[in-house]
């Protein structure tokens, strides 16, 4: 009887773990997509490529080092945070069979709402509470992008502050696109897993 109960419990848990794992993977994939868009936007705006990740890592480490290692660390932090947020976004669908079933029809709506909530609850507080005070404290330091042949581009922190309104507005679109992508990928990945293993959420 105990063995049968254990098997039954495992059959109930595995599909839910699949949804959670799909959310984690979807968060990572979506973060990679957003990272590519951020780097492209920086290039088009003639900002040093990696400025966002440089500031992100500087905030986390309380450092003013403008190095490639700092940019890489900022990128890794962004990918890790995006993966965890993808997992968090998937939790309601892990808990509720009804909500997961409705994801087929309402995934875009759920995703856009999740992205807006993320922008409102996480991005704005970090930007106004941490990033802007840090940039204000740097006293017009230059952020440079350099290659072996020389400097490609640079921007002073006060110039960066002057375009923060556009950065904040643009980040809303990025966050909503991230949420949309996470929900769609979570649904597709979890459905593919369940179909392959012939499982359903009980």
VOGU-355033 format. One record per residue (C-alpha): residue number from 1; residue in one letter; y, z, x. Coordinates in Angstrom, 3 decimals. Each point is the difference from the previous one (the first is absolute). Example, Ala and Ser with C-alpha at 12.3 -4.5 7.8 and 13.67 -1.06 7.14 Angstrom:
BEGIN
+------+------+----------+----------+----------+
! resi ! resn !        v !        w !        u !
+------+------+----------+----------+----------+
!    1 !    A !   -4.500 !    7.800 !   12.300 !
!    2 !    S !    3.440 !   -0.660 !    1.370 !
+------+------+----------+----------+----------+
***
This chain:
BEGIN
+------+------+----------+----------+----------+
! resi ! resn !        v !        w !        u !
+------+------+----------+----------+----------+
!    1 !    X !    0.000 !    0.000 !    0.000 !
!    2 !    X !    2.403 !    0.885 !    2.831 !
!    3 !    X !   -0.775 !   -3.274 !    1.776 !
!    4 !    X !    0.691 !   -1.917 !   -3.202 !
!    5 !    X !    3.303 !    1.860 !   -0.472 !
!    6 !    X !    0.993 !   -0.757 !    3.590 !
!    7 !    X !   -0.780 !   -3.688 !   -0.427 !
!    8 !    X !    1.995 !   -0.074 !   -3.232 !
!    9 !    X !    2.961 !    1.707 !    1.664 !
!   10 !    X !   -0.150 !   -2.452 !    2.910 !
!   11 !    X !   -0.001 !   -2.928 !   -2.433 !
!   12 !    X !    3.144 !    1.418 !   -1.621 !
!   13 !    X !    1.785 !    0.703 !    3.282 !
!   14 !    X !   -0.701 !   -3.243 !    1.898 !
!   15 !    X !    2.046 !   -2.316 !   -2.253 !
!   16 !    X !    2.920 !    2.430 !    0.092 !
!   17 !    X !   -0.190 !    0.166 !    3.787 !
!   18 !    X !   -0.031 !   -3.793 !   -0.004 !
!   19 !    X !    3.286 !   -0.032 !   -1.936 !
!   20 !    X !    1.518 !    2.550 !    2.401 !
!   21 !    X !   -1.208 !   -1.971 !    3.031 !
!   22 !    X !    1.399 !   -3.164 !   -1.546 !
!   23 !    X !    3.365 !    1.748 !   -0.416 !
!   24 !    X !   -0.023 !    1.037 !    3.660 !
!   25 !    X !   -0.861 !   -3.526 !    1.166 !
!   26 !    X !    2.529 !   -1.521 !   -2.407 !
!   27 !    X !    2.685 !    2.322 !    1.385 !
!   28 !    X !   -0.722 !   -1.137 !    3.562 !
!   29 !    X !   -0.062 !   -3.710 !   -0.890 !
!   30 !    X !    3.196 !    0.319 !   -2.042 !
!   31 !    X !    1.721 !    1.886 !    2.833 !
!   32 !    X !   -0.899 !   -2.815 !    2.399 !
!   33 !    X !    1.519 !   -2.517 !   -2.419 !
!   34 !    X !    3.170 !    2.077 !   -0.377 !
!   35 !    X !    0.198 !    0.435 !    3.795 !
!   36 !    X !   -0.048 !   -3.770 !    0.441 !
!   37 !    X !    2.800 !   -0.349 !   -2.579 !
!   38 !    X !    2.063 !    2.732 !    1.682 !
!   39 !    X !   -0.297 !   -1.647 !    3.415 !
!   40 !    X !    0.888 !   -3.390 !   -1.501 !
!   41 !    X !    2.996 !    1.479 !   -1.824 !
!   42 !    X !    1.219 !    1.604 !    3.244 !
!   43 !    X !   -0.289 !   -3.340 !    1.789 !
!   44 !    X !    1.869 !   -1.852 !   -2.747 !
!   45 !    X !    2.712 !    2.677 !   -0.039 !
!   46 !    X !    0.360 !   -0.314 !    3.798 !
!   47 !    X !   -1.054 !    3.623 !    0.479 !
!   48 !    X !   -2.133 !    1.033 !    2.976 !
!   49 !    X !   -3.591 !   -0.499 !   -1.173 !
!   50 !    X !   -1.580 !    3.412 !   -0.554 !
!   51 !    X !    3.259 !    1.806 !   -0.871 !
!   52 !    X !   -1.528 !    1.558 !   -3.132 !
!   53 !    X !   -3.002 !    1.343 !    1.918 !
!   54 !    X !    2.197 !    1.195 !    2.850 !
!   55 !    X !    2.105 !    2.062 !   -2.411 !
!   56 !    X !   -3.116 !    1.234 !   -1.829 !
!   57 !    X !   -1.642 !    1.247 !    3.194 !
!   58 !    X !    3.296 !    1.456 !    1.234 !
!   59 !    X !    0.287 !    2.022 !   -3.209 !
!   60 !    X !   -3.573 !    1.276 !    0.261 !
!   61 !    X !    0.158 !    0.856 !    3.703 !
!   62 !    X !    3.696 !    0.987 !    0.133 !
!   63 !    X !    0.413 !   -2.318 !    2.988 !
!   64 !    X !    2.579 !   -2.590 !    0.980 !
!   65 !    X !   -2.370 !   -2.065 !    2.182 !
!   66 !    X !    0.374 !   -3.728 !   -0.759 !
!   67 !    X !   -3.314 !   -1.296 !    1.377 !
!   68 !    X !   -2.785 !   -2.338 !   -1.102 !
!   69 !    X !   -2.319 !    3.024 !   -0.158 !
!   70 !    X !    2.353 !    1.637 !   -2.509 !
!   71 !    X !   -0.038 !   -3.130 !   -2.154 !
!   72 !    X !   -3.818 !   -0.199 !    0.119 !
!   73 !    X !   -0.237 !    3.663 !   -0.929 !
!   74 !    X !    2.358 !   -0.582 !   -2.938 !
!   75 !    X !   -2.154 !   -2.916 !   -1.158 !
!   76 !    X !   -3.191 !    2.084 !    0.207 !
!   77 !    X !    1.679 !    2.823 !   -1.918 !
!   78 !    X !    1.055 !   -2.474 !   -2.687 !
!   79 !    X !   -3.545 !   -1.401 !   -0.306 !
!   80 !    X !   -1.527 !    3.491 !   -0.152 !
!   81 !    X !    2.484 !    1.146 !   -2.651 !
!   82 !    X !   -0.544 !   -3.195 !   -1.996 !
!   83 !    X !   -3.777 !    0.522 !    0.048 !
!   84 !    X !    0.308 !    3.594 !   -1.228 !
!   85 !    X !    2.490 !   -1.005 !   -2.701 !
!   86 !    X !   -2.411 !   -2.709 !   -1.139 !
!   87 !    X !   -2.664 !    2.685 !   -0.362 !
!   88 !    X !    2.394 !    2.231 !   -1.959 !
!   89 !    X !    0.939 !   -2.882 !   -2.333 !
!   90 !    X !   -3.710 !   -0.603 !   -0.715 !
!   91 !    X !   -0.723 !    3.630 !   -0.992 !
!   92 !    X !    0.879 !   -0.398 !   -3.714 !
!   93 !    X !   -2.452 !   -2.913 !   -0.146 !
!   94 !    X !   -2.665 !    2.109 !    1.736 !
!   95 !    X !    0.426 !    2.764 !   -2.572 !
!   96 !    X !    0.367 !   -2.083 !   -3.157 !
!   97 !    X !   -2.543 !   -2.635 !   -1.015 !
!   98 !    X !    2.342 !   -1.078 !   -2.789 !
!   99 !    X !    2.895 !   -0.567 !    2.390 !
!  100 !    X !   -2.207 !   -2.011 !    2.357 !
!  101 !    X !   -1.166 !   -2.185 !   -2.890 !
!  102 !    X !    3.621 !   -0.676 !   -0.978 !
!  103 !    X !    0.865 !   -1.014 !    3.583 !
!  104 !    X !   -1.304 !   -3.517 !   -0.711 !
!  105 !    X !    2.860 !   -0.566 !   -2.420 !
!  106 !    X !    2.683 !    2.355 !    1.282 !
!  107 !    X !   -0.453 !   -0.012 !    3.796 !
!  108 !    X !    3.335 !   -1.807 !    0.637 !
!  109 !    X !    1.870 !    2.470 !   -2.212 !
!  110 !    X !   -1.714 !    3.032 !    1.578 !
!  111 !    X !    0.636 !   -1.398 !    3.475 !
!  112 !    X !    3.705 !   -0.661 !   -0.523 !
!  113 !    X !    0.424 !    3.462 !   -1.553 !
!  114 !    X !   -1.837 !    1.610 !    2.953 !
!  115 !    X !    2.213 !   -1.886 !    2.457 !
!  116 !    X !    3.168 !    1.101 !   -1.787 !
!  117 !    X !   -1.207 !    3.615 !   -0.076 !
!  118 !    X !   -0.803 !   -0.209 !    3.721 !
!  119 !    X !    3.495 !   -1.305 !    0.774 !
!  120 !    X !    1.601 !    2.689 !   -2.135 !
!  121 !    X !   -2.092 !    2.980 !    1.078 !
!  122 !    X !   -0.689 !   -0.800 !    3.665 !
!  123 !    X !    2.169 !   -2.739 !    1.482 !
!  124 !    X !    3.382 !    1.181 !   -1.301 !
!  125 !    X !   -0.432 !    3.691 !    0.969 !
!  126 !    X !   -1.189 !   -0.960 !    3.506 !
!  127 !    X !    2.825 !   -2.516 !    0.422 !
!  128 !    X !    2.824 !    2.263 !   -1.184 !
!  129 !    X !   -1.472 !    3.263 !    1.248 !
!  130 !    X !   -1.294 !   -1.032 !    3.426 !
!  131 !    X !    0.674 !   -3.577 !    1.140 !
!  132 !    X !    3.724 !   -0.203 !   -0.769 !
!  133 !    X !    0.800 !    3.373 !    1.622 !
!  134 !    X !   -1.934 !   -1.117 !    3.109 !
!  135 !    X !    1.877 !   -3.313 !    0.216 !
!  136 !    X !    3.295 !    1.821 !   -0.484 !
!  137 !    X !   -0.826 !    2.289 !    2.902 !
!  138 !    X !   -0.663 !   -2.841 !    2.469 !
!  139 !    X !    3.677 !   -0.813 !    0.611 !
!  140 !    X !   -0.053 !   -3.807 !    0.008 !
!  141 !    X !   -2.978 !   -0.373 !    2.302 !
!  142 !    X !   -1.407 !   -3.498 !    0.410 !
!  143 !    X !   -3.468 !   -0.902 !   -1.254 !
!  144 !    X !   -1.204 !   -2.939 !    2.101 !
!  145 !    X !   -2.846 !   -2.499 !   -0.188 !
!  146 !    X !   -0.889 !   -1.153 !    3.483 !
!  147 !    X !   -2.541 !   -2.461 !    1.414 !
!  148 !    X !   -0.796 !   -0.756 !    3.673 !
!  149 !    X !    2.716 !   -2.679 !    0.046 !
!  150 !    X !    2.667 !    2.379 !   -1.254 !
!  151 !    X !    1.552 !    1.444 !   -3.137 !
!  152 !    X !   -0.716 !   -1.853 !   -3.243 !
!  153 !    X !    2.127 !    2.011 !   -2.417 !
!  154 !    X !    1.637 !    3.374 !   -0.424 !
!  155 !    X !    1.821 !    2.042 !   -2.600 !
!  156 !    X !    2.095 !    3.151 !    0.190 !
!  157 !    X !   -1.078 !    2.862 !   -2.225 !
!  158 !    X !    3.366 !   -0.020 !   -1.786 !
!  159 !    X !   -0.561 !   -3.686 !   -0.892 !
!  160 !    X !   -3.434 !    0.954 !   -1.292 !
!  161 !    X !    1.581 !    2.685 !   -2.148 !
!  162 !    X !    2.423 !   -2.555 !   -1.448 !
!  163 !    X !   -2.892 !   -2.078 !   -1.420 !
!  164 !    X !   -2.041 !    2.932 !   -1.328 !
!  165 !    X !    0.988 !   -0.771 !   -3.585 !
!  166 !    X !   -1.715 !   -3.400 !    0.336 !
!  167 !    X !   -2.970 !    1.620 !    1.736 !
!  168 !    X !   -0.417 !    2.498 !   -2.848 !
!  169 !    X !    0.276 !   -2.723 !   -2.658 !
!  170 !    X !   -2.476 !   -2.196 !    1.862 !
!  171 !    X !   -2.400 !    2.891 !    0.429 !
!  172 !    X !   -0.316 !    0.260 !   -3.786 !
!  173 !    X !   -1.434 !   -3.533 !   -0.100 !
!  174 !    X !   -2.327 !    0.776 !    2.924 !
!  175 !    X !   -1.251 !    3.224 !   -1.601 !
!  176 !    X !   -0.621 !   -1.649 !   -3.357 !
!  177 !    X !   -1.829 !   -2.885 !    1.676 !
!  178 !    X !   -2.087 !    2.543 !    1.927 !
!  179 !    X !   -0.919 !    1.840 !   -3.212 !
!  180 !    X !   -0.879 !   -3.263 !   -1.743 !
!  181 !    X !   -2.180 !   -1.125 !    2.896 !
!  182 !    X !   -1.759 !    3.377 !    0.258 !
!  183 !    X !   -0.947 !    0.034 !   -3.688 !
!  184 !    X !   -1.219 !   -3.581 !   -0.052 !
!  185 !    X !   -2.040 !    0.423 !    3.198 !
!  186 !    X !   -1.433 !    3.353 !   -1.124 !
!  187 !    X !   -1.206 !   -1.583 !   -3.215 !
!  188 !    X !   -1.441 !   -3.068 !    1.736 !
!  189 !    X !   -1.713 !    1.939 !    2.788 !
!  190 !    X !   -1.490 !    2.645 !   -2.287 !
!  191 !    X !   -1.202 !   -2.615 !   -2.488 !
!  192 !    X !   -1.609 !   -2.007 !    2.795 !
!  193 !    X !   -1.788 !    3.120 !    1.266 !
!  194 !    X !   -1.278 !    0.991 !   -3.442 !
!  195 !    X !   -1.119 !   -3.510 !   -0.796 !
!  196 !    X !   -1.845 !   -0.284 !    3.309 !
!  197 !    X !   -1.710 !    3.368 !   -0.468 !
!  198 !    X !   -0.321 !   -0.317 !   -3.795 !
!  199 !    X !    1.801 !    3.266 !   -0.616 !
!  200 !    X !    2.366 !    1.244 !   -2.704 !
!  201 !    X !    2.170 !    3.109 !   -0.284 !
!  202 !    X !   -1.753 !    2.465 !   -2.304 !
+------+------+----------+----------+----------+
***
